[in-house]
Structures are given as C-alpha cells and as structure tokens.
Amino acid sequence: MKKTFKADKIACSGCSNMIKASLEDTFGEIVVNLDVTPKEVTVEIENEEQEQVFKKEMKELGFEIIG
C-alpha cells in the first residue's frame, strides 16, 4: 500500500532526486512533495519490516522521518 511520511531536512529538488536515485531500486516509485512543510515522501510499503528499512535508509541519507 502507498504510505506517506513526513521528512525532515528535504529542501529542494536536488534532495528529492537524491532520495529517488538512492531508493527507487529498492522501493519502486517514490514521490516527494516539495509544496508542503514538512516535506512528504510517498512510497509503496508492503509490511512493517519494509517500513523500518525505508526509515533507516532515509535517515542514512540525512532525511529523518518525523511522522
């Protein structure tokens, strides 16, 4: 199911492109909404384990999930 997370420190399309380039091979299509604050990242999440992996990988990129 598609799930939307609020993320910290996403500032621009460069950040968005880095997230997509780094994670789309693992998680499929990723949509980053730069028009809201905090920024939102929508991704297909199949289970709790995959959600935890997504949050961990986002944090490793420097973008902590805050909601």
C-alpha positions in Angstrom: 0.0 0.0 0.0 1.1 3.5 -0.6 2.2 5.3 2.5 3.1 9.0 3.0 5.8 10.0 5.5 6.7 13.5 6.7 10.5 14.0 6.4 12.9 16.5 7.9 15.6 18.4 6.1 14.4 17.9 2.5 15.0 21.4 1.0 14.9 21.2 -2.8 14.6 19.1 -5.9 18.2 18.1 -5.5 17.3 16.4 -2.2 14.3 14.8 -3.9 16.4 13.5 -6.8 18.9 12.0 -4.4 16.2 10.2 -2.5 14.7 8.8 -5.7 18.1 7.8 -7.1 19.2 6.1 -3.9 16.0 4.3 -3.0 13.8 3.6 -6.1 15.7 0.4 -7.0 14.6 -1.0 -3.6 11.2 0.6 -3.1 9.9 1.4 -6.6 8.4 4.8 -7.4 8.9 7.5 -4.8 7.0 10.7 -4.9 8.4 13.7 -2.9 6.0 16.6 -2.3 8.1 19.8 -2.0 5.0 22.0 -1.8 4.3 21.3 1.9 6.2 21.8 5.2 7.4 19.4 6.4 8.0 17.7 3.0 6.2 14.5 2.3 7.6 11.3 0.8 5.1 8.8 -0.6 6.3 5.2 -1.2 4.8 1.7 -1.7 5.3 -0.1 1.7 4.3 -3.8 1.9 4.9 -4.5 5.6 6.3 -3.2 8.9 9.8 -4.6 8.2 10.0 -2.8 4.8 8.8 0.4 6.5 11.6 0.2 9.1 14.2 -0.4 6.3 12.8 2.7 4.5 13.0 4.9 7.6 16.6 3.7 8.3 17.7 4.3 4.7 16.2 7.8 4.7 18.0 8.6 8.0 21.3 7.4 6.5 20.7 9.8 3.6 20.3 12.6 6.1 16.4 12.9 6.0 14.8 11.7 9.2 11.2 10.6 9.1 9.3 12.6 11.6 5.7 11.4 11.1 
